[in-house]
Amino acid sequence: MEQNTRSIREQTSRSAEREHSVPIFMTSSFVFESAEQARALFAEEQQGNIYTRFSNPNTDEFVRKMAMLENLDDGFATASGMSAIFTSMAALLKSGDHVVCARSVFGSTHQILTQIFPRWGIEFTYVDIADQYNWEKAFKANTRMLFLETPSNPSLDIIDLEHVGKICKARGVLLNVDNCFCTPVLQRPADFGADIVIHSATKYIDGQGRALGGIILARKDLMKDIRFFARHTGPALSPFNAWIFSKSLETLELRMQRHSENALNLAQALSKNAEIEKVIYPFLPDHPGYALAKKQMKSGGGIVTLIVKGGINRGRKFLDSLKMLSHTANLGDTRTIATHPASTTHSKLSDQERAQVGILPGMVRISAGLENTHDILADIEQALNASR
Ligand SMILES: *Cc1c(COP(=O)(O)O)cnc(C)c1O
């Protein structure tokens, strides 16, 4: 069966009511049929649900579908994308370990590496996109993990997954990829050697801006440590949110195709607009990572980054002039969203740190929704004119 078909048809269970859509198992715990069963479940001699912090039929269904889509053995669903990132690192790292990280990572990932892990004796080294064929310079004897995002947020840098996969394998370093911007529909990091893939399910996996969640997918041998850590520290996802995400996977392929189509159309049309200094989109031939993107991604994804002429003031006026687009910090919604990274998602970085990850004052991130391209474009064009 094709993957898309499986993510539509795979279902955890059907009750005596014969419901077509899977029910929501809103329960904290599960009843033991006997004292012996309780003992065997706790001793892990028998597989089965005990308590929703450990497992639940809705989260299991979501995990099973995602592991299948990402081509990894197993996973653990978490309450947010950040808890997935934190858990995937904290479960596998110890004091004295070193992490190599691509410099363009999500703002809160940057805070974990710079503010939290150093207190626990875990060090890191950033690698700039310009040095992406020199990862080894950052490696130390105690390097245990390499973490990256591609395309990065919001500068849309493309990292060569095949290259980094080979280096990590040769050096025995775990490769952990935040695949949030692509979803497994557009890019499968495990096919290039990733050992761990994490997602913020809040974005394209939900796809409708309703629920916060995340997931860690990994090889079986790593899952043992990840599951132990998660089971005892408690980042578990709510069954209700897992139900939302699992249902959303039924439309993920269709949605990602439409998001990408809209984003490409916007990128092409806005490249010709005199009010815009630059359009960044991985599937535009002038993007520095175009050839790589074509190689490792099925389409360009739903995010287009614009650099509006006139810097920060014009950028802010542009956002205030939008009529249909939503001005909010989320992405990956059915509704097209505009965000100003310098004053919102990346405001906690210094000017120098922002410059290092390519965030310019006039940069506006557009998350192309599922509306008709013509309507999205019309709103962007009227806002560009109104903010002149
Ligand atoms: C949003 C996001 C996260 C964090 O996810 P939450 O669900 O908000 O905790 C991590 N990585 C990327 C690339 C994101 O866009």
The ligand as a Tripos MOL2 file, in Angstrom:
@<TRIPOS>MOLECULE
LIG
   15    15     1     0     0
SMALL
NO_CHARGES

@<TRIPOS>ATOM
      1 C1          7.2460   25.7700   15.9250 C.3       1 LIG1
      2 C2          8.5140   25.0790   15.7510 C.ar      1 LIG1
      3 C3          9.0980   24.3850   16.8190 C.ar      1 LIG1
      4 C4          8.4800   24.3480   18.2060 C.3       1 LIG1
      5 O1          7.2650   23.6850   18.2200 O.3       1 LIG1
      6 P1          6.0960   23.9520   19.3040 P.3       1 LIG1
      7 O2          5.0430   22.9820   18.9190 O.co2     1 LIG1
      8 O3          5.6940   25.3860   19.1780 O.co2     1 LIG1
      9 O4          6.6760   23.6860   20.6580 O.co2     1 LIG1
     10 C5         10.2920   23.7390   16.5800 C.ar      1 LIG1
     11 N1         10.8910   23.7660   15.3700 N.ar      1 LIG1
     12 C6         10.3590   24.4420   14.3300 C.ar      1 LIG1
     13 C7         11.0740   24.4410   13.0180 C.3       1 LIG1
     14 C8          9.1580   25.1150   14.4800 C.ar      1 LIG1
     15 O5          8.6470   25.7940   13.4470 O.3       1 LIG1
@<TRIPOS>BOND
     1     1     2 1
     2     2     3 ar
     3     2    14 ar
     4     3     4 1
     5     3    10 ar
     6     4     5 1
     7     5     6 1
     8     6     7 2
     9     6     8 1
    10     6     9 1
    11    10    11 ar
    12    11    12 ar
    13    12    13 1
    14    12    14 ar
    15    14    15 1
@<TRIPOS>SUBSTRUCTURE
     1 LIG1         1 GROUP 0 **** ****
